Amino acid sequence: MTKYFLSLPHDSAEEPTMENMDPAELQEIIAAVDAFNTAVQEAGAFVTAGGLQPPSSATTVDYSGDSPVVTPGPFTEADEYLGGFWIIEVDNDDVAIEWTKQASKALRSRIEVRALQEEPAA
């Protein structure tokens, strides 16, 4: 089985969070996402999921040189950023895409799906 990363893009100009959403719309989305999460768990495909705080809350650490460099903020400027994710484990791309369709419907948003790289056989 392959693990897939389902990612939720957000608009960087807005930095949306649950705190600044319309409460009624937020409750509808939470209910839809809870139903999606339950279905993924019951199917045995759920690995993990989470929402991320906006990039403005990030800290970037670069220890590729002789000493670490710690910088407030994201590592790159972008029009969009990763707002949340799921990792699921399913048989193939077709199954992953079907789950992604359901996630997109629940969140009323675009969702990107990609397989995680697997370690090469020794």
DSSP file with accessible surface (Angstrom, degrees, kcal/mol):
  #  RESIDUE AA STRUCTURE BP1 BP2  ACC     N-H-->O    O-->H-N    N-H-->O    O-->H-N    TCO  KAPPA ALPHA  PHI   PSI    X-CA   Y-CA   Z-CA
    1    1 A M              0   0  127      0, 0.0     2,-0.4     0, 0.0    90,-0.2   0.000 360.0 360.0 360.0 151.0    0.0    0.0    0.0
    2    2 A T  E     -A   90   0A  30     88,-2.5    88,-2.3   116,-0.0     2,-0.4  -0.852 360.0-131.4-111.7 143.5    1.1    3.5   -0.7
    3    3 A K  E     -A   89   0A  88     -2,-0.4   113,-2.9    86,-0.2     2,-0.4  -0.761  23.8-160.7 -92.5 140.4    0.8    6.6    1.5
    4    4 A Y  E     -AB  88 115A   8     84,-3.1    84,-2.3    -2,-0.4     2,-0.6  -0.948  12.3-140.9-124.6 144.1   -0.6    9.7    0.0
    5    5 A F  E     -AB  87 114A  52    109,-3.7   109,-1.8    -2,-0.4     2,-0.6  -0.910  13.5-166.3-105.4 115.0   -0.4   13.4    1.1
    6    6 A L  E     -AB  86 113A   0     80,-2.7    80,-2.0    -2,-0.6     2,-0.4  -0.925  15.4-167.2-101.6 117.8   -3.6   15.4    0.6
    7    7 A S  E     -AB  85 112A  11    105,-3.2   105,-2.5    -2,-0.6    78,-0.2  -0.885  17.4-145.9-117.4 145.4   -2.8   19.0    1.0
    8    8 A L  E     -A   84   0A  16     76,-2.5    75,-3.3    -2,-0.4    76,-0.8  -0.908  17.6-150.4-108.6 108.7   -5.1   22.0    1.4
    9    9 A P  E     -A   82   0A  23      0, 0.0     2,-0.3     0, 0.0    73,-0.2  -0.527  12.1-166.5 -79.4 147.2   -3.8   25.3   -0.2
   10   10 A H  E     -A   81   0A  47     71,-2.3    71,-1.9    -2,-0.2     2,-0.5  -0.946  29.4-102.2-126.7 156.9   -4.7   28.7    1.2
   11   11 A D  E >>  -A   80   0A  68     -2,-0.3     4,-2.0    69,-0.2     3,-0.8  -0.631  24.2-148.7 -78.7 122.2   -4.4   32.2   -0.2
   12   12 A S  T 34 S+     0   0   33     67,-2.8    -1,-0.1    -2,-0.5    68,-0.1   0.820  94.0  61.2 -63.4 -30.9   -1.4   33.9    1.4
   13   13 A A  T 34 S+     0   0   95     66,-0.5    -1,-0.2     1,-0.2    67,-0.1   0.841 114.7  33.8 -66.3 -29.1   -3.0   37.3    1.2
   14   14 A E  T <4 S-     0   0  131     -3,-0.8    -2,-0.2     2,-0.0    -1,-0.2   0.785  80.3-159.8 -96.1 -32.2   -5.8   36.2    3.5
   15   15 A E     <  -     0   0   52     -4,-2.0    -3,-0.1     1,-0.1    -2,-0.0   0.954  24.5-154.0  44.3  61.1   -4.1   33.8    5.9
   16   16 A P        +     0   0   30      0, 0.0     2,-0.3     0, 0.0    -1,-0.1  -0.316  20.7 174.1 -67.3 143.2   -7.5   32.2    6.7
   17   17 A T    >   -     0   0   32     -3,-0.1     3,-1.0    36,-0.1     4,-0.3  -0.923  46.9-104.8-136.4 167.3   -8.0   30.5   10.1
   18   18 A M  G >  S+     0   0  116     -2,-0.3     3,-1.2     1,-0.2     8,-0.1   0.842 117.2  64.2 -62.2 -30.1  -10.9   29.0   11.8
   19   19 A E  G 3  S+     0   0  149      1,-0.2    -1,-0.2    -3,-0.0     0, 0.0   0.782 105.4  42.7 -66.1 -27.5  -11.0   32.1   14.1
   20   20 A N  G <  S+     0   0   99     -3,-1.0    -1,-0.2     2,-0.1     2,-0.2   0.302  93.2 103.6-106.2  15.4  -11.8   34.4   11.2
   21   21 A M  S <  S-     0   0   57     -3,-1.2    -3,-0.0    -4,-0.3     3,-0.0  -0.581  87.3 -91.3 -89.5 156.1  -14.4   32.3    9.4
   22   22 A D     >  -     0   0   92     -2,-0.2     4,-2.9     1,-0.1     5,-0.2  -0.488  38.5-133.3 -60.4 125.5  -18.2   32.8    9.5
   23   23 A P  H  > S+     0   0   93      0, 0.0     4,-2.3     0, 0.0     5,-0.2   0.866 102.5  49.3 -56.9 -39.3  -19.3   30.7   12.5
   24   24 A A  H  > S+     0   0   60      2,-0.2     4,-1.8     1,-0.2     5,-0.1   0.932 114.2  44.9 -66.6 -45.1  -22.2   29.1   10.7
   25   25 A E  H  > S+     0   0   81      1,-0.2     4,-2.4     2,-0.2     5,-0.2   0.910 111.4  54.3 -64.1 -41.0  -20.1   28.2    7.6
   26   26 A L  H  X S+     0   0   24     -4,-2.9     4,-3.0     1,-0.2     5,-0.2   0.922 106.8  50.7 -59.3 -44.3  -17.3   26.9    9.9
   27   27 A Q  H  X S+     0   0  117     -4,-2.3     4,-2.3     1,-0.2    -1,-0.2   0.896 110.0  50.2 -62.8 -39.2  -19.8   24.6   11.7
   28   28 A E  H  X S+     0   0  108     -4,-1.8     4,-2.1     2,-0.2    -1,-0.2   0.924 113.4  45.5 -63.3 -43.8  -21.0   23.2    8.4
   29   29 A I  H  X S+     0   0   16     -4,-2.4     4,-3.0     2,-0.2     5,-0.3   0.919 111.0  52.6 -67.9 -41.8  -17.4   22.5    7.2
   30   30 A I  H  X S+     0   0   52     -4,-3.0     4,-2.8     1,-0.2    -1,-0.2   0.928 110.4  48.6 -59.8 -43.3  -16.4   21.0   10.6
   31   31 A A  H  X S+     0   0   59     -4,-2.3     4,-2.2    -5,-0.2    -1,-0.2   0.926 113.2  47.0 -62.7 -43.0  -19.3   18.6   10.4
   32   32 A A  H  X S+     0   0   37     -4,-2.1     4,-2.3     2,-0.2    -2,-0.2   0.910 114.0  47.1 -66.3 -41.3  -18.5   17.6    6.8
   33   33 A V  H  X S+     0   0   23     -4,-3.0     4,-3.3    73,-0.3     5,-0.2   0.907 109.9  53.3 -68.8 -39.0  -14.8   17.2    7.6
   34   34 A D  H  X S+     0   0   89     -4,-2.8     4,-2.5    -5,-0.3    -2,-0.2   0.921 110.1  48.2 -59.8 -42.7  -15.7   15.1   10.7
   35   35 A A  H  X S+     0   0   62     -4,-2.2     4,-2.3     2,-0.2    -2,-0.2   0.913 112.8  48.4 -64.1 -41.8  -17.8   12.8    8.5
   36   36 A F  H  X S+     0   0    8     -4,-2.3     4,-2.6     2,-0.2     5,-0.2   0.948 111.5  49.3 -61.8 -48.6  -15.0   12.6    6.0
   37   37 A N  H  X S+     0   0   32     -4,-3.3     4,-2.6     1,-0.2    -2,-0.2   0.905 110.6  50.7 -58.7 -41.8  -12.4   11.7    8.7
   38   38 A T  H  X S+     0   0   63     -4,-2.5     4,-2.9    -5,-0.2    -1,-0.2   0.927 110.6  49.0 -61.8 -44.2  -14.8    9.1   10.1
   39   39 A A  H  X S+     0   0   34     -4,-2.3     4,-1.8     2,-0.2    -2,-0.2   0.916 112.0  48.0 -63.1 -42.7  -15.2    7.5    6.7
   40   40 A V  H  <>S+     0   0    0     -4,-2.6     5,-2.1     2,-0.2     6,-1.0   0.917 114.2  47.4 -64.8 -41.5  -11.4    7.4    6.1
   41   41 A Q  H ><5S+     0   0  101     -4,-2.6     3,-1.5    -5,-0.2    -2,-0.2   0.930 111.0  50.1 -65.3 -45.4  -10.8    5.9    9.6
   42   42 A E  H 3<5S+     0   0  159     -4,-2.9    -1,-0.2     1,-0.3    -2,-0.2   0.819 108.1  54.2 -64.3 -28.7  -13.5    3.3    9.1
   43   43 A A  T 3<5S-     0   0   64     -4,-1.8    -1,-0.3    -5,-0.2    -2,-0.2   0.542 113.2-121.2 -80.3  -7.3  -12.0    2.3    5.8
   44   44 A G  T < 5S+     0   0   58     -3,-1.5    -3,-0.2    -4,-0.4    -2,-0.1   0.667  85.3 110.2  76.7  17.3   -8.6    1.8    7.5
   45   45 A A      < +     0   0    5     -5,-2.1    44,-2.5    -6,-0.2     2,-0.2   0.606  42.7 108.5 -99.5 -12.9   -7.0    4.4    5.2
   46   46 A F  E     +C   88   0A  66     -6,-1.0    42,-0.2    42,-0.2     3,-0.1  -0.454  26.3 157.9 -73.4 130.0   -6.4    7.2    7.9
   47   47 A V  E     -     0   0A  59     40,-2.3     2,-0.3     1,-0.4    41,-0.2   0.700  65.3 -43.5-109.9 -56.8   -2.8    7.7    8.9
   48   48 A T  E     -C   87   0A  63     39,-1.7    39,-3.2     2,-0.0    -1,-0.4  -0.977  50.6-170.0-165.7 167.8   -2.8   11.3   10.3
   49   49 A A  E     +C   86   0A  33     -2,-0.3     2,-0.3    37,-0.3    37,-0.2  -0.976  10.0 163.7-158.8 162.4   -4.2   14.8    9.6
   50   50 A G  E     -C   85   0A  31     35,-2.3    35,-2.7    -2,-0.3     2,-0.3  -0.944  30.7-121.1-176.5 157.8   -3.8   18.3   10.8
   51   51 A G  E     -C   84   0A  69     -2,-0.3     2,-0.4    33,-0.3    33,-0.3  -0.833  29.7-141.3-104.8 148.1   -4.4   22.0   10.2
   52   52 A L        -     0   0   82     31,-3.4    -2,-0.0    -2,-0.3     0, 0.0  -0.851  13.6-117.6-111.6 146.9   -1.5   24.4   10.2
   53   53 A Q        -     0   0  126     -2,-0.4   -36,-0.1     1,-0.1   -38,-0.0  -0.360  52.9 -80.5 -69.8 159.9   -1.2   28.0   11.5
   54   54 A P    >   -     0   0   12      0, 0.0     3,-2.1     0, 0.0     4,-0.2  -0.150  41.2-105.4 -62.3 159.6   -0.5   30.6    8.8
   55   55 A P  G >  S+     0   0   25      0, 0.0     3,-2.3     0, 0.0    18,-0.1   0.783 114.6  72.7 -57.5 -28.8    3.0   31.2    7.5
   56   56 A S  G 3  S+     0   0   81      1,-0.3    17,-0.1    17,-0.1    -3,-0.0   0.737  95.7  53.6 -61.5 -17.8    3.4   34.4    9.5
   57   57 A S  G <  S+     0   0   71     -3,-2.1    -1,-0.3    15,-0.1    -4,-0.1   0.490  91.3 109.4 -92.0  -1.7    3.6   32.2   12.6
   58   58 A A    <   -     0   0   35     -3,-2.3    15,-3.3    -4,-0.2     2,-0.4  -0.275  51.3-158.3 -77.2 158.2    6.5   30.1   11.1
   59   59 A T  E     -D   72   0B  90     13,-0.3     2,-0.5     2,-0.0    16,-0.1  -0.997  12.7-146.6-130.0 133.7   10.1   30.0   12.1
   60   60 A T  E     -D   71   0B  37     11,-3.2    11,-3.0    -2,-0.4     2,-0.5  -0.890  10.0-165.4-105.6 131.0   12.7   28.8    9.6
   61   61 A V  E     -D   70   0B  97     -2,-0.5     2,-0.5     9,-0.2     9,-0.2  -0.967   4.9-175.4-116.5 126.1   15.8   26.9   10.8
   62   62 A D  E     +D   69   0B  82      7,-2.5     7,-1.8    -2,-0.5     3,-0.2  -0.930  16.4 160.5-124.4 106.2   18.8   26.4    8.5
   63   63 A Y        +     0   0  152     -2,-0.5    -1,-0.1     5,-0.2     7,-0.0  -0.199  40.2 115.0-114.5  38.8   21.6   24.2    9.9
   64   64 A S  S    S+     0   0  103      3,-0.1    -1,-0.1     5,-0.1     2,-0.1   0.604  75.4  47.3 -84.2  -9.2   23.1   23.4    6.5
   65   65 A G  S    S-     0   0   48      2,-0.4     4,-0.0    -3,-0.2    -2,-0.0  -0.099 116.4 -64.6-107.5-150.6   26.3   25.3    7.4
   66   66 A D  S    S+     0   0  167      1,-0.1    -3,-0.1    -2,-0.1    -2,-0.0   0.748 116.7  18.1 -75.6 -26.3   28.5   25.4   10.4
   67   67 A S  S    S-     0   0   75     -5,-0.1    -2,-0.4     0, 0.0    -3,-0.1  -0.980  90.3 -92.4-143.8 156.6   25.9   26.8   12.7
   68   68 A P        -     0   0   63      0, 0.0     2,-0.5     0, 0.0    -5,-0.2  -0.408  27.4-154.7 -72.3 144.2   22.1   27.1   12.8
   69   69 A V  E     -D   62   0B  82     -7,-1.8    -7,-2.5    -2,-0.1     2,-0.6  -0.987   8.8-164.0-116.5 119.6   20.4   30.2   11.4
   70   70 A V  E     +D   61   0B  95     -2,-0.5    -9,-0.2    -9,-0.2   -11,-0.0  -0.931  10.9 179.6-109.4 120.7   17.0   30.8   13.0
   71   71 A T  E     -D   60   0B  70    -11,-3.0   -11,-3.2    -2,-0.6     2,-0.1  -0.982  28.2-122.9-125.6 127.5   14.8   33.3   11.1
   72   72 A P  E    S+D   59   0B 114      0, 0.0   -13,-0.3     0, 0.0   -14,-0.1  -0.442  77.0  31.2 -64.2 138.8   11.3   34.4   12.0
   73   73 A G  S    S-     0   0   13    -15,-3.3   -13,-0.2    -2,-0.1    -2,-0.2  -0.273  99.0 -41.9 104.5 171.6    8.8   33.7    9.1
   74   74 A P        -     0   0   46      0, 0.0   -14,-0.2     0, 0.0     3,-0.0  -0.250  48.9-118.4 -71.3 162.6    8.4   31.2    6.3
   75   75 A F  S    S+     0   0  173    -16,-0.1     2,-0.3     1,-0.1   -15,-0.0   0.681  94.4  21.4 -76.1 -15.6   11.3   29.9    4.2
   76   76 A T  S    S-     0   0   75      2,-0.0     2,-0.4     0, 0.0    -1,-0.1  -0.992  74.2-120.0-149.3 153.9    9.7   31.4    1.0
   77   77 A E        +     0   0  169     -2,-0.3     2,-0.3    -3,-0.0     3,-0.1  -0.805  44.0 164.2 -91.0 136.4    7.2   34.0   -0.1
   78   78 A A        -     0   0   49     -2,-0.4    -2,-0.0     1,-0.1     3,-0.0  -0.992  49.8-125.6-151.9 156.7    4.3   32.5   -2.1
   79   79 A D  S    S+     0   0  145     -2,-0.3   -67,-2.8   -67,-0.1   -66,-0.5   0.762 101.8  25.1 -71.5 -28.1    0.8   33.3   -3.3
   80   80 A E  E     -A   11   0A  89    -69,-0.3     2,-0.3   -68,-0.1   -69,-0.2  -0.909  69.8-168.6-132.6 162.1   -0.5   30.2   -1.6
   81   81 A Y  E     -A   10   0A  28    -71,-1.9   -71,-2.3    -2,-0.3     2,-0.5  -0.952  36.9 -86.0-146.0 165.5    0.6   28.1    1.3
   82   82 A L  E     +A    9   0A  66     -2,-0.3     3,-0.1   -73,-0.2   -75,-0.0  -0.630  40.9 173.0 -77.3 118.4   -0.1   24.7    3.0
   83   83 A G  E     -     0   0A   5    -75,-3.3   -31,-3.4    -2,-0.5     2,-0.3   0.681  61.4 -20.5-100.9 -22.2   -3.0   25.2    5.4
   84   84 A G  E     -AC   8  51A   5    -76,-0.8   -76,-2.5   -33,-0.3    -1,-0.3  -0.977  59.3-161.2-173.8 173.7   -3.7   21.6    6.3
   85   85 A F  E     -AC   7  50A  46    -35,-2.7   -35,-2.3    -2,-0.3     2,-0.3  -0.989  12.3-150.0-161.1 162.3   -3.2   18.0    5.3
   86   86 A W  E     -AC   6  49A  14    -80,-2.0   -80,-2.7    -2,-0.3     2,-0.5  -0.969  10.8-153.5-129.2 151.4   -4.1   14.4    5.6
   87   87 A I  E     +AC   5  48A  30    -39,-3.2   -40,-2.3    -2,-0.3   -39,-1.7  -0.998  22.9 176.4-121.2 123.8   -1.9   11.4    5.1
   88   88 A I  E     -AC   4  46A   0    -84,-2.3   -84,-3.1    -2,-0.5     2,-0.5  -0.854  23.3-142.7-121.4 159.6   -3.8    8.3    4.0
   89   89 A E  E     +A    3   0A  66    -44,-2.5     2,-0.3    -2,-0.3   -86,-0.2  -0.972  35.8 149.8-127.5 114.7   -2.6    4.8    3.0
   90   90 A V  E     -A    2   0A   8    -88,-2.3   -88,-2.5    -2,-0.5     3,-0.0  -0.852  54.7 -99.2-139.3 174.3   -4.5    3.1    0.1
   91   91 A D  S    S-     0   0  114     -2,-0.3     2,-0.3   -90,-0.2   -88,-0.1   0.808  88.7 -18.7 -69.0 -35.8   -3.9    0.6   -2.7
   92   92 A N  S  > S-     0   0   69    -90,-0.1     4,-2.1     1,-0.1     3,-0.2  -0.961  72.1 -80.3-163.4 177.0   -3.4    3.0   -5.6
   93   93 A D  H  > S+     0   0   97     -2,-0.3     4,-2.7     1,-0.2     5,-0.2   0.853 119.3  57.6 -58.5 -40.7   -3.7    6.5   -7.2
   94   94 A D  H  > S+     0   0  121      2,-0.2     4,-1.9     1,-0.2    -1,-0.2   0.918 108.8  44.8 -61.0 -42.4   -7.4    5.9   -8.2
   95   95 A V  H  > S+     0   0   51     -3,-0.2     4,-2.2     2,-0.2    -1,-0.2   0.925 112.7  52.1 -67.6 -41.5   -8.4    5.2   -4.6
   96   96 A A  H  X S+     0   0    1     -4,-2.1     4,-2.3     1,-0.2    -2,-0.2   0.906 108.9  50.5 -60.7 -41.6   -6.4    8.2   -3.3
   97   97 A I  H  X S+     0   0   74     -4,-2.7     4,-2.4     2,-0.2    -1,-0.2   0.897 107.0  53.7 -66.0 -37.6   -8.1   10.4   -5.9
   98   98 A E  H  X S+     0   0   97     -4,-1.9     4,-1.6     1,-0.2    -1,-0.2   0.930 110.8  46.1 -63.3 -42.5  -11.5    9.2   -4.8
   99   99 A W  H  X S+     0   0   32     -4,-2.2     4,-2.3     1,-0.2    -1,-0.2   0.898 110.6  54.4 -63.9 -38.7  -10.7   10.1   -1.2
  100  100 A T  H  X S+     0   0   12     -4,-2.3     4,-2.7     1,-0.2    -2,-0.2   0.895 103.6  54.9 -64.2 -38.4   -9.3   13.5   -2.3
  101  101 A K  H  X S+     0   0  119     -4,-2.4     4,-2.2     1,-0.2    -1,-0.2   0.922 109.4  47.7 -58.4 -43.1  -12.6   14.2   -4.1
  102  102 A Q  H  X S+     0   0   90     -4,-1.6     4,-2.4     2,-0.2    -2,-0.2   0.893 111.4  49.9 -67.7 -38.8  -14.5   13.7   -0.8
  103  103 A A  H  X S+     0   0    0     -4,-2.3     4,-2.5     2,-0.2    -2,-0.2   0.919 110.2  51.2 -63.9 -42.8  -12.0   15.9    1.1
  104  104 A S  H  X>S+     0   0   41     -4,-2.7     5,-1.6     1,-0.2     4,-1.2   0.913 111.3  47.6 -61.5 -41.6  -12.4   18.7   -1.5
  105  105 A K  H  <5S+     0   0  176     -4,-2.2     3,-0.3    -5,-0.2    -1,-0.2   0.931 111.8  50.1 -65.8 -43.4  -16.2   18.5   -1.2
  106  106 A A  H  <5S+     0   0    9     -4,-2.4   -73,-0.3     1,-0.2    -2,-0.2   0.907 119.3  36.5 -62.9 -41.1  -16.1   18.5    2.6
  107  107 A L  H  <5S-     0   0   33     -4,-2.5    -1,-0.2     2,-0.2    -2,-0.2   0.534  99.3-132.4 -89.4  -9.5  -13.8   21.6    2.7
  108  108 A R  T  <5S+     0   0  134     -4,-1.2     2,-0.3    -3,-0.3    -3,-0.2   0.923  73.7  99.5  57.0  44.5  -15.3   23.4   -0.3
  109  109 A S  S   <S-     0   0   37     -5,-1.6    -1,-0.2    -6,-0.2    -2,-0.2  -0.969  82.6 -84.1-152.8 163.9  -11.7   23.9   -1.5
  110  110 A R        -     0   0  140     -2,-0.3     2,-0.4  -101,-0.1     0, 0.0  -0.489  41.0-165.9 -70.5 144.9   -9.1   22.6   -3.8
  111  111 A I        -     0   0   26     -2,-0.2     2,-0.4  -103,-0.2  -103,-0.2  -1.000   8.2-149.9-133.6 133.8   -7.0   19.7   -2.5
  112  112 A E  E     -B    7   0A  90   -105,-2.5  -105,-3.2    -2,-0.4     2,-0.4  -0.850  11.4-161.3-100.6 140.7   -3.8   18.4   -4.0
  113  113 A V  E     +B    6   0A  41     -2,-0.4     2,-0.3  -107,-0.2  -107,-0.2  -0.982  15.6 164.7-124.4 133.0   -2.9   14.7   -3.7
  114  114 A R  E     -B    5   0A 153   -109,-1.8  -109,-3.7    -2,-0.4     2,-0.2  -0.990  36.1-114.4-143.1 144.5    0.6   13.2   -4.1
  115  115 A A  E     -B    4   0A  53     -2,-0.3  -111,-0.3  -111,-0.3     2,-0.2  -0.478  33.7-118.8 -73.1 143.4    2.2    9.9   -3.2
  116  116 A L        -     0   0   64   -113,-2.9  -113,-0.2    -2,-0.2     2,-0.1  -0.588  35.5-102.0 -76.1 147.8    4.9   10.0   -0.5
  117  117 A Q        -     0   0  195     -2,-0.2     2,-0.3  -115,-0.1    -1,-0.1  -0.472  35.1-139.9 -68.5 141.9    8.3    8.7   -1.7
  118  118 A E        -     0   0  130     -2,-0.1     3,-0.1    -3,-0.0    -1,-0.0  -0.792  23.8-101.6-103.2 149.0    9.1    5.2   -0.6
  119  119 A E        -     0   0  182     -2,-0.3     3,-0.1     1,-0.1    -1,-0.0  -0.453  45.9-107.1 -66.6 133.4   12.5    4.2    0.6
  120  120 A P        -     0   0  110      0, 0.0    -1,-0.1     0, 0.0     2,-0.1  -0.309  38.9 -98.3 -60.6 148.0   14.4    2.3   -2.2
  121  121 A A              0   0  102      1,-0.1    -3,-0.0    -3,-0.1     0, 0.0  -0.391 360.0 360.0 -65.6 140.9   14.7   -1.4   -1.7
  122  122 A A              0   0  154     -3,-0.1    -1,-0.1    -2,-0.1    -3,-0.0  -0.319 360.0 360.0 -76.3 360.0   18.1   -2.3   -0.3
